[in-house]
């Protein structure tokens, strides 16, 4: 290699990994997001509902490798984003503002974010603190890909995850080994649980005060020869919600259920394969509303349910027998929990998959550092200050 070639190579290397999006996601290709996946249309009283509740809604879009946030700010609607590899479950601590997001590529990761509360005093880069207290990463934990993390949940003072690849729930906030702590009886053989592969797609946690007081959704209540992920895996009407106490189903007849949640003393769940959201209990599922897409992602605030919908992936068309694949949309919808009426929706015409939703008070954070509208970074100096000297609690 000539001296000129070496110099050119060193210059190229020196210029790599300069964008904070690349550093956070540990992904060289993570630069500014494609505008096609950020462009959205709104119907009904979407922004009015967010404004009335005073929240920042957080959304993971797994196959587009992006997390988003939105709120109705004083200067109008604000939408922000951050690239992350295949993000799935979210858990938001509304006491502290901390947010955890699962990233399920190989290996799995769990990112922790916290709101910025100001900038450290720096003589080499003076400047005021960032507006709207953006969420920035403060740590990440790597885990084996065999965990296949889906949902995250705060139970008591612990962070837990649905490890679908193990058919079990694990605790994620310790420094020691991560081990299964809860699992349904159906994965036991001769009294011993089988954690060696994904048998039933245990994918969500409706967090109660303890693991025993929580509930869990899965695609099946028995081990069969075909496994989740196989396009011919039988799903129609085989999904269940398990009780944490009995470790047995409290409701069946669902099709690829996701996002079980406790609200108002009842277990709510997305019946994904039919585009429904409703209540599970007494052995059955009672749909409240049907939406135009694969329902996944569910959270509640002030009598409003926020539900995500996704397009149906062509290779998994059999997983959605109750949906018109060509009419499915990628979006989020606000529902009145009493009437089931859709208050408003935000839809991404170029979007694909929503995985999870959660929220924080807007006074705690306005979302992520990168704007999905006009690039708030301007010439990059404000973002440079943020990532150079941010302070969190």
C-alpha positions as CSV (number, residue, x, y, z in Angstrom):
1,X,0.0,0.0,0.0
2,X,1.4,3.4,-1.0
3,X,1.7,6.3,1.4
4,X,-1.1,8.1,-0.5
5,X,-3.4,5.1,-0.2
6,X,-2.6,4.7,3.6
7,X,-3.4,8.4,4.2
8,X,-6.7,8.1,2.4
9,X,-7.6,5.0,4.4
10,X,-6.7,6.7,7.7
11,X,-8.8,9.8,6.8
12,X,-11.8,7.6,6.0
13,X,-11.4,5.7,9.3
14,X,-11.1,9.0,11.2
15,X,-14.4,10.2,9.8
16,X,-16.3,7.0,10.7
17,X,-18.7,6.7,13.7
18,X,-19.1,10.5,14.2
19,X,-22.9,10.5,14.2
20,X,-24.4,9.9,17.7
21,X,-27.1,7.7,16.2
22,X,-24.4,5.3,15.1
23,X,-22.8,5.3,18.6
24,X,-26.0,4.7,20.5
25,X,-27.2,1.9,18.2
26,X,-23.7,0.5,17.6
27,X,-24.7,0.4,14.0
28,X,-22.7,2.1,11.3
29,X,-25.7,2.5,9.0
30,X,-27.7,4.4,11.7
31,X,-27.8,7.8,10.2
32,X,-30.8,10.1,9.6
33,X,-33.9,8.0,9.2
34,X,-35.6,7.5,5.9
35,X,-38.4,10.2,5.7
36,X,-40.7,7.6,4.1
37,X,-41.0,5.7,7.4
38,X,-41.5,8.9,9.4
39,X,-44.2,10.5,7.3
40,X,-47.6,10.2,9.1
41,X,-51.3,11.0,8.7
42,X,-53.6,11.9,11.6
43,X,-57.3,11.4,12.0
44,X,-59.7,12.3,14.8
45,X,-58.6,14.0,18.0
46,X,-55.2,12.4,18.1
47,X,-53.1,15.4,19.2
48,X,-55.9,16.7,21.4
49,X,-56.0,13.5,23.3
50,X,-52.2,13.5,23.9
51,X,-52.5,17.2,25.0
52,X,-55.4,16.5,27.3
53,X,-53.5,13.7,29.0
54,X,-50.2,15.5,29.1
55,X,-48.1,12.6,28.0
56,X,-45.3,11.6,25.7
57,X,-46.1,8.4,23.9
58,X,-43.3,6.0,23.1
59,X,-43.4,3.5,20.2
60,X,-41.1,0.8,19.0
61,X,-41.2,-0.1,15.3
62,X,-39.2,-3.3,15.2
63,X,-38.6,-4.2,11.6
64,X,-37.7,-0.6,10.8
65,X,-35.2,-0.5,13.6
66,X,-36.5,2.7,15.1
67,X,-38.1,4.0,18.3
68,X,-40.3,7.0,18.3
69,X,-41.9,9.5,20.7
70,X,-44.7,12.0,20.3
71,X,-46.4,14.7,22.3
72,X,-48.5,17.8,21.8
73,X,-46.0,20.5,22.7
74,X,-46.6,24.2,23.4
75,X,-45.4,25.0,19.9
76,X,-47.5,22.2,18.3
77,X,-47.1,18.4,17.7
78,X,-43.6,17.1,18.2
79,X,-42.4,13.7,16.9
80,X,-38.9,12.4,17.5
81,X,-37.0,9.2,16.9
82,X,-33.8,7.2,17.5
83,X,-32.4,4.2,15.5
84,X,-32.1,0.9,17.5
85,X,-31.7,-2.6,16.2
86,X,-35.0,-4.4,16.1
87,X,-36.6,-2.8,19.2
88,X,-39.4,-4.7,20.9
89,X,-40.7,-4.3,24.5
90,X,-40.7,-1.0,26.4
91,X,-41.0,-0.4,30.2
92,X,-41.3,3.2,31.4
93,X,-40.9,4.2,35.1
94,X,-43.2,7.1,35.6
95,X,-41.7,7.9,39.0
96,X,-38.1,8.5,37.7
97,X,-38.5,8.9,33.9
98,X,-36.3,5.9,33.2
99,X,-37.1,3.9,30.1
100,X,-35.9,0.4,29.2
101,X,-36.2,-0.9,25.6
102,X,-35.4,-4.5,24.4
103,X,-33.4,-4.9,21.2
104,X,-33.7,-8.4,19.9
105,X,-31.1,-8.9,17.3
106,X,-28.2,-11.3,18.0
107,X,-27.2,-10.8,20.7
108,X,-30.1,-9.3,22.6
109,X,-29.7,-6.0,24.4
110,X,-31.7,-4.0,27.0
111,X,-31.1,-0.3,26.7
112,X,-31.7,2.1,29.6
113,X,-32.6,5.7,28.8
114,X,-33.1,8.6,31.2
115,X,-34.3,12.2,30.6
116,X,-31.6,14.9,30.3
117,X,-31.9,17.4,33.1
118,X,-29.2,19.8,31.9
119,X,-25.6,20.1,30.7
120,X,-22.4,19.8,32.7
121,X,-20.5,23.1,32.9
122,X,-17.9,23.0,30.2
123,X,-15.5,25.8,29.2
124,X,-14.8,24.0,26.0
125,X,-18.4,24.0,24.9
126,X,-20.6,26.4,26.7
127,X,-24.3,26.5,26.1
128,X,-27.8,26.2,27.6
129,X,-29.3,22.9,28.5
130,X,-31.5,21.1,25.9
131,X,-35.2,21.8,25.7
132,X,-37.8,19.2,26.5
133,X,-35.5,16.9,28.5
134,X,-34.7,14.4,25.7
135,X,-34.2,10.7,26.5
136,X,-30.6,9.6,26.2
137,X,-29.0,6.1,26.8
138,X,-27.1,5.6,30.0
139,X,-26.5,1.9,29.8
140,X,-27.1,-1.3,27.8
141,X,-26.9,-5.0,28.8
142,X,-26.0,-7.7,26.3
143,X,-27.8,-11.1,26.6
144,X,-27.7,-14.3,24.6
145,X,-29.9,-14.3,21.5
146,X,-31.6,-17.5,22.7
147,X,-33.5,-15.4,25.2
148,X,-35.5,-13.8,22.3
149,X,-36.8,-11.0,24.5
150,X,-40.2,-9.6,23.8
151,X,-42.1,-7.7,26.5
152,X,-40.5,-5.8,29.3
153,X,-42.3,-5.0,32.6
154,X,-41.7,-3.3,35.9
155,X,-42.9,-5.5,38.7
156,X,-42.4,-4.1,42.2
157,X,-38.9,-2.6,42.0
158,X,-37.6,-5.1,39.4
159,X,-37.3,-5.1,35.6
160,X,-38.5,-8.3,34.0
161,X,-38.6,-9.6,30.5
162,X,-40.6,-12.2,28.6
163,X,-37.9,-14.5,27.2
164,X,-39.9,-16.2,24.4
165,X,-36.9,-18.4,23.5
166,X,-37.0,-19.9,26.9
167,X,-40.8,-19.9,27.5
168,X,-40.2,-18.0,30.7
169,X,-39.9,-14.7,32.5
170,X,-36.5,-13.5,33.6
171,X,-35.3,-10.6,35.8
172,X,-33.0,-8.2,34.0
173,X,-31.9,-5.5,36.4
174,X,-29.3,-7.4,38.4
175,X,-25.6,-7.9,37.8
176,X,-25.5,-11.7,38.1
177,X,-26.7,-14.4,35.8
178,X,-30.1,-14.0,34.3
179,X,-32.3,-17.0,35.1
180,X,-35.9,-18.1,34.5
181,X,-38.1,-17.1,37.5
182,X,-41.6,-17.8,36.2
183,X,-43.0,-20.2,33.6
184,X,-46.3,-21.9,32.7
185,X,-46.9,-25.5,33.7
186,X,-47.4,-26.5,30.1
187,X,-43.6,-26.4,29.4
188,X,-42.9,-28.9,32.1
189,X,-42.0,-32.5,31.2
190,X,-42.0,-34.9,34.1
191,X,-42.1,-31.9,36.4
192,X,-39.1,-30.2,34.8
193,X,-39.4,-27.1,32.7
194,X,-38.0,-27.2,29.1
195,X,-36.1,-23.9,28.5
196,X,-34.1,-25.3,25.5
197,X,-36.2,-23.8,22.7
198,X,-39.3,-21.6,22.0
199,X,-42.3,-23.9,22.4
200,X,-45.3,-21.6,23.0
201,X,-44.2,-18.0,22.1
202,X,-44.6,-16.6,25.6
203,X,-44.5,-13.0,24.7
204,X,-46.1,-10.5,27.1
205,X,-46.5,-9.6,30.7
206,X,-49.4,-7.9,32.4
207,X,-47.5,-6.7,35.4
208,X,-49.1,-7.0,38.9
209,X,-47.5,-6.4,42.2
210,X,-45.6,-9.6,42.0
211,X,-44.9,-12.3,39.4
212,X,-47.7,-14.4,40.9
213,X,-50.1,-11.5,40.7
214,X,-49.2,-10.9,37.0
215,X,-50.6,-12.5,33.8
216,X,-48.9,-13.6,30.7
217,X,-49.9,-14.2,27.0
218,X,-48.7,-17.0,24.7
219,X,-49.6,-18.4,21.3
220,X,-50.4,-21.9,22.6
221,X,-51.0,-23.9,25.8
222,X,-49.2,-27.0,24.7
223,X,-45.9,-28.2,23.1
224,X,-46.3,-29.4,19.6
225,X,-44.0,-30.7,16.8
226,X,-44.2,-27.4,14.9
227,X,-42.7,-24.4,16.7
228,X,-43.4,-20.6,16.7
229,X,-41.7,-19.1,13.7
230,X,-42.7,-21.9,11.3
231,X,-45.2,-20.4,8.8
232,X,-47.3,-23.5,9.3
233,X,-47.3,-23.3,13.1
234,X,-51.0,-23.7,14.0
235,X,-52.3,-20.5,15.7
236,X,-56.0,-19.9,15.1
237,X,-57.8,-20.0,18.4
238,X,-54.9,-21.6,20.2
239,X,-53.6,-18.5,22.1
240,X,-54.0,-18.1,25.8
241,X,-53.5,-15.9,28.8
242,X,-51.9,-17.5,31.8
243,X,-52.4,-16.7,35.5
244,X,-49.2,-16.1,37.4
245,X,-50.6,-17.8,40.5
246,X,-51.9,-21.1,39.0
247,X,-49.6,-21.0,35.9
248,X,-52.6,-22.2,34.0
249,X,-54.7,-20.4,31.4
250,X,-57.5,-18.0,32.5
251,X,-58.7,-17.5,28.9
252,X,-58.2,-19.2,25.6
253,X,-59.5,-19.0,22.0
254,X,-57.0,-16.2,21.1
255,X,-54.9,-16.0,17.9
256,X,-51.3,-14.9,18.5
257,X,-52.1,-12.7,21.5
258,X,-49.7,-9.9,22.5
259,X,-49.4,-7.1,25.0
260,X,-51.4,-8.3,28.0
261,X,-52.0,-5.5,30.5
262,X,-53.8,-5.0,33.8
263,X,-56.2,-2.0,33.8
264,X,-59.2,-1.4,36.0
265,X,-58.8,-4.7,37.7
266,X,-59.2,-6.6,34.4
267,X,-56.7,-8.3,32.0
268,X,-56.6,-6.6,28.6
269,X,-54.9,-8.2,25.7
270,X,-54.4,-7.7,21.9
271,X,-55.8,-10.6,19.9
272,X,-53.3,-9.9,17.1
273,X,-54.4,-12.3,14.4
274,X,-57.9,-10.7,14.3
275,X,-56.9,-7.1,14.9
276,X,-58.8,-7.0,18.2
277,X,-58.2,-5.6,21.7
278,X,-60.3,-6.8,24.6
279,X,-60.6,-8.4,28.0
280,X,-59.5,-11.9,29.0
281,X,-61.0,-13.9,31.9
282,X,-63.4,-16.6,33.0
283,X,-62.0,-18.8,30.2
284,X,-62.8,-16.5,27.3
285,X,-61.7,-13.4,25.4
286,X,-64.2,-10.6,24.9
287,X,-63.3,-8.2,22.1
288,X,-63.9,-4.5,22.7
289,X,-62.9,-3.2,19.3
290,X,-61.4,-4.4,16.0
291,X,-58.8,-2.2,14.3
292,X,-57.3,-2.2,10.8
293,X,-54.2,-4.2,11.4
294,X,-52.2,-6.7,13.5
295,X,-52.8,-5.4,17.0
296,X,-49.7,-5.3,19.2
297,X,-48.7,-2.7,21.7
298,X,-51.1,-1.6,24.5
299,X,-50.9,1.0,27.3
300,X,-53.4,3.0,29.3
301,X,-53.7,6.5,30.6
302,X,-56.7,8.4,32.0
303,X,-59.4,6.2,30.6
304,X,-57.7,6.0,27.2
305,X,-56.2,2.8,25.7
306,X,-53.4,3.3,23.1
307,X,-53.1,0.4,20.7
308,X,-50.6,-0.3,18.0
309,X,-51.5,-1.9,14.6
310,X,-49.1,-3.4,12.1
311,X,-49.1,-4.6,8.5
312,X,-49.3,-8.4,8.1
313,X,-45.9,-9.8,7.0
314,X,-46.4,-11.8,3.8
315,X,-44.6,-14.9,5.1
316,X,-46.8,-14.9,8.2
317,X,-50.1,-14.4,6.5
318,X,-51.4,-17.6,8.1
319,X,-50.8,-16.0,11.5
320,X,-53.6,-13.5,10.8
321,X,-56.7,-15.4,9.7
322,X,-59.0,-12.6,10.8
323,X,-57.3,-9.8,8.9
324,X,-57.4,-8.4,5.4
325,X,-53.6,-8.1,4.8
326,X,-53.9,-5.5,2.1
327,X,-56.0,-3.2,4.3
328,X,-53.8,-3.4,7.4
329,X,-52.0,-0.3,8.5
330,X,-49.0,0.6,10.6
331,X,-50.2,3.1,13.3
332,X,-51.3,3.9,16.8
333,X,-54.9,4.5,17.9
334,X,-56.4,6.1,21.0
335,X,-59.6,4.4,22.3
336,X,-62.1,5.3,24.9
337,X,-61.9,2.3,27.3
338,X,-65.6,2.5,28.2
339,X,-67.2,2.8,24.8
340,X,-64.4,1.4,22.6
341,X,-64.8,4.4,20.4
342,X,-61.6,5.4,18.5
343,X,-60.8,9.0,19.6
344,X,-58.0,9.5,17.1
345,X,-55.2,7.7,15.1
346,X,-51.8,8.3,13.7
347,X,-50.8,6.1,10.7
348,X,-47.5,5.8,8.9
349,X,-48.4,5.0,5.3
350,X,-44.8,3.8,4.7
351,X,-44.7,2.0,8.0
352,X,-44.5,-1.7,8.7
353,X,-44.5,-3.1,12.3
354,X,-45.4,-1.6,15.7
355,X,-44.3,-3.7,18.6
356,X,-44.9,-1.9,21.9
357,X,-46.2,1.3,23.4
358,X,-45.7,3.1,26.8
359,X,-45.8,6.6,28.0
360,X,-44.2,9.2,30.3
361,X,-45.5,12.5,31.6
362,X,-44.6,15.2,29.0
363,X,-43.2,17.3,31.8
364,X,-40.5,14.6,32.3
365,X,-39.5,14.3,28.6
366,X,-40.5,15.4,25.1
367,X,-39.0,12.2,23.5
368,X,-35.8,11.4,21.8
369,X,-33.1,13.8,20.6
370,X,-33.7,13.5,16.8
371,X,-36.7,15.3,15.3
372,X,-38.9,13.4,12.8
373,X,-39.9,16.8,11.3
374,X,-37.6,19.7,10.9
375,X,-34.2,18.6,12.0
376,X,-33.8,20.2,15.4
377,X,-30.0,19.6,15.2
378,X,-29.6,22.5,12.8
379,X,-25.9,22.7,12.1
380,X,-25.2,19.9,14.6
381,X,-24.0,22.2,17.4
382,X,-27.0,21.7,19.7
383,X,-26.8,17.9,19.4
384,X,-23.0,18.1,19.9
385,X,-23.6,20.0,23.2
386,X,-26.2,17.5,24.3
387,X,-24.1,14.3,23.7
388,X,-20.9,16.0,24.9
389,X,-22.2,17.1,28.3
390,X,-25.6,15.8,29.2
391,X,-26.6,15.3,32.8
392,X,-29.3,12.8,34.0
393,X,-30.6,12.1,37.5
